[in-house]
Amino acid sequence: MPDLDWNDLKHALAVAEAGSLAGAARRLGVNHTTVLRRLDALEATLGTRLFDRKRSGYEPTDAGHAVLAHARRMADRVNEIERQVLGRDRELTGLLRVTTAFVIMEHLLPAPLADFARAYPGIEVEVTENAFLVDLSRQRPEMVGQSLAHREADVALRLSGQVAEHLVGRNLGMTQCRVYARRGAPGLPQSVQPLQELVRDAPWVAFEKDQQSRIYDSWMRSQMEQSRVRIRVDIFNATAAMLRTGIGVGLLPTFMEAGNPELVPVSDPIPELAAPIWILTHPDLRQTARVRAFMQHVGDALAEQLRAT
């Protein structure tokens, strides 16, 4: 039997993930006829049908499930080899991808990032404002078999009490949350009040009811059942924008105070909402020169900012 072609397997994986030739073509950046040709070649090599073509899409056969399971393990191995090769990179040049939450990018990262860019002009930093920590050990399905220059991220900055065990990095410091109101707004508190009274009596700008992934969401669900919620939003920046209108009170991290002088804190820090900020990478990348430089330089600057808030 002829040797299997990894590119054929990669295209089959994309079809399985997308459920269609067109979806696989979009993931891989090729024409759908290329995907069909690769899939036909793989099935001819193996002498078996790997997918049933149904109205709902391409569904793996029993043989297809078996082949795809092996192909996924091969993809993981390819990723591991490429990470280890990239991990030996010693040059302070090239592209560095960072993923973080929008609130960190806007309120904490700009000055440290600009200082880093001045200190290391050979490194191009690309920041993805993403509230979810990318699994740095895996690529998107459409990136399987491609260069690690196309990976999701090399470094992640995450505001969370929990991080994936297989990643390495450090806790840069704790963030605190308080309740805020527009300064001078009629009918809104202007000084620190007992939290129980704020929850009971004040009009609120709260998070959307269906949001569940953050500690702030579970806190609000437990606290806001009997509260007067005027507006619901999905992120802290939207909360701050609504608070500046004077419509109600709402929850913000204390590191947003400097950028919102129109707002005044009306509660003490809420202990159960304290959360660390982590800077993380994959173990295979931590010795890469540009990753190591970024984690040290930007990590130190962020830690200093957090100590001052």
SVG drawing of the C-alpha trace seen along z (x, -y; Angstrom):
<svg xmlns="http://www.w3.org/2000/svg" viewBox="-36 -66 56 68">
<polyline fill="none" stroke="black" stroke-width="0.4" points="0.0,0.0 1.4,-3.5 2.5,-5.7 -0.1,-8.0 0.3,-11.7 0.1,-13.9 -1.5,-16.7 -4.4,-14.3 -4.9,-13.5 -4.8,-17.2 -7.6,-17.9 -9.7,-15.0 -9.3,-16.4 -10.6,-19.8 -13.6,-18.1 -14.4,-16.4 -14.1,-19.6 -16.1,-21.7 -18.7,-19.1 -18.4,-20.1 -16.0,-20.6 -16.7,-24.3 -16.1,-24.7 -12.9,-22.8 -11.8,-24.9 -12.4,-28.1 -10.4,-26.7 -7.5,-25.7 -7.6,-28.7 -7.9,-26.5 -10.5,-25.8 -13.2,-23.2 -12.1,-21.1 -8.7,-20.8 -10.3,-19.4 -12.3,-16.9 -9.3,-15.8 -7.3,-15.3 -10.1,-13.4 -10.6,-11.2 -6.9,-10.5 -6.9,-9.4 -9.9,-7.2 -8.3,-5.6 -5.1,-5.0 -6.9,-3.3 -9.4,-1.5 -12.3,-2.6 -14.9,-5.4 -14.1,-7.7 -17.2,-9.9 -20.9,-9.5 -22.1,-12.4 -25.5,-13.3 -27.7,-16.4 -26.6,-17.5 -22.9,-17.3 -20.0,-15.0 -20.2,-12.4 -17.3,-10.1 -17.9,-6.4 -16.6,-3.8 -13.4,-3.6 -13.3,-7.4 -13.5,-7.7 -10.5,-5.3 -8.4,-7.1 -9.2,-10.5 -8.3,-9.4 -4.8,-8.5 -4.6,-11.7 -5.3,-13.8 -2.6,-12.1 -0.2,-12.7 -1.3,-16.4 -0.5,-16.7 3.0,-15.2 3.6,-17.6 2.7,-20.5 5.0,-19.2 7.9,-18.9 7.4,-22.4 7.0,-23.9 10.3,-22.3 12.1,-23.6 10.6,-27.1 11.6,-26.8 15.3,-26.8 15.0,-30.2 17.5,-32.5 17.0,-35.6 15.3,-38.8 13.5,-39.2 10.3,-38.0 6.6,-37.9 5.2,-37.4 1.5,-36.8 -0.1,-37.7 -3.7,-37.0 -5.5,-38.9 -8.8,-40.3 -10.0,-43.6 -10.0,-45.2 -6.4,-44.3 -5.4,-45.6 -7.1,-48.9 -6.3,-49.7 -3.0,-47.9 -1.1,-46.8 -0.5,-49.9 2.4,-51.5 4.3,-48.2 3.7,-47.1 5.0,-50.4 8.1,-50.3 8.7,-46.7 8.4,-47.7 11.0,-50.5 13.4,-48.2 13.1,-45.4 12.5,-47.0 13.2,-43.7 10.2,-42.0 6.8,-42.6 4.0,-42.0 0.5,-41.1 -2.1,-41.4 -5.5,-39.5 -8.1,-40.9 -9.6,-37.7 -11.3,-37.0 -10.5,-33.3 -7.2,-31.7 -6.0,-30.0 -4.7,-26.4 -1.1,-27.2 -0.3,-23.6 -2.8,-23.2 -3.5,-25.0 -6.8,-25.7 -8.0,-22.9 -7.2,-25.1 -3.7,-25.6 -2.8,-21.9 0.5,-21.2 1.3,-24.8 4.2,-26.9 4.0,-27.9 4.2,-31.5 0.5,-31.0 -0.3,-29.7 -3.0,-31.4 -0.6,-32.8 2.8,-32.5 1.9,-34.3 -1.4,-34.7 -2.3,-37.3 -5.3,-36.1 -7.4,-37.5 -8.5,-34.3 -8.3,-32.3 -7.7,-29.1 -5.1,-28.4 -4.4,-25.3 -1.9,-23.0 0.2,-22.4 1.1,-26.1 3.9,-27.8 4.3,-31.4 3.6,-33.5 1.0,-35.3 1.6,-39.1 -0.6,-40.2 -4.2,-40.5 -6.9,-42.7 -9.8,-44.0 -13.3,-45.1 -15.5,-47.8 -18.9,-49.3 -18.8,-52.6 -21.2,-55.5 -21.0,-58.7 -19.5,-61.5 -22.2,-64.0 -25.1,-62.0 -28.4,-62.8 -29.9,-59.9 -26.8,-57.8 -24.5,-57.2 -21.3,-59.3 -19.4,-57.7 -18.6,-54.1 -21.7,-52.4 -22.4,-48.9 -22.5,-46.4 -25.8,-44.9 -27.4,-48.4 -26.1,-49.0 -27.4,-45.7 -30.8,-46.3 -31.4,-50.0 -29.3,-51.2 -30.2,-50.9 -27.6,-48.7 -25.7,-48.2 -25.2,-44.4 -23.9,-41.7 -26.0,-39.7 -28.0,-36.9 -26.6,-34.1 -22.9,-34.9 -21.4,-32.2 -17.7,-31.9 -16.4,-34.6 -16.4,-34.9 -18.2,-38.2 -21.1,-36.5 -21.8,-34.0 -21.4,-36.7 -24.0,-38.9 -26.4,-36.0 -26.3,-35.3 -26.6,-39.0 -28.8,-40.6 -32.0,-38.5 -33.9,-41.2 -31.9,-44.2 -33.2,-46.9 -31.2,-46.2 -31.6,-49.0 -29.1,-47.9 -27.3,-44.7 -24.0,-44.6 -21.4,-42.0 -17.9,-43.5 -16.4,-46.0 -15.8,-48.7 -19.5,-48.7 -20.3,-48.9 -18.0,-51.9 -19.6,-53.6 -23.1,-53.2 -21.9,-54.3 -20.6,-57.5 -24.2,-58.3 -25.4,-58.3 -28.0,-55.5 -26.9,-53.4 -24.1,-51.8 -21.9,-48.9 -19.0,-46.7 -15.5,-47.5 -11.9,-46.5 -10.0,-49.1 -7.4,-49.4 -10.0,-51.1 -10.3,-54.1 -7.5,-56.1 -9.1,-56.0 -12.6,-56.9 -12.2,-60.1 -15.9,-60.7 -16.6,-57.7 -16.4,-57.4 -16.1,-54.2 -19.1,-53.6 -18.1,-50.3 -15.1,-48.7 -13.2,-46.1 -15.2,-42.9 -13.0,-40.1 -14.7,-37.2 -14.0,-39.0 -10.3,-39.4 -8.5,-37.6 -4.9,-37.2 -3.5,-38.2 -1.3,-35.5 1.3,-35.7 1.6,-32.3 3.2,-30.3 3.8,-26.7 6.8,-24.9 8.3,-24.4 8.3,-28.1 9.6,-29.6 13.2,-29.5 12.5,-31.3 14.3,-34.6 11.4,-36.8 9.0,-35.0 11.4,-35.1 12.1,-38.8 8.3,-39.7 7.4,-37.7 10.1,-39.3 9.9,-42.9 6.1,-43.2 5.4,-40.9 7.6,-43.1 5.9,-46.3 2.4,-44.8 3.3,-43.5 4.4,-47.0 1.1,-48.5 -0.9,-46.0 1.0,-46.8 0.0,-50.5 -3.7,-49.9"/>
</svg>
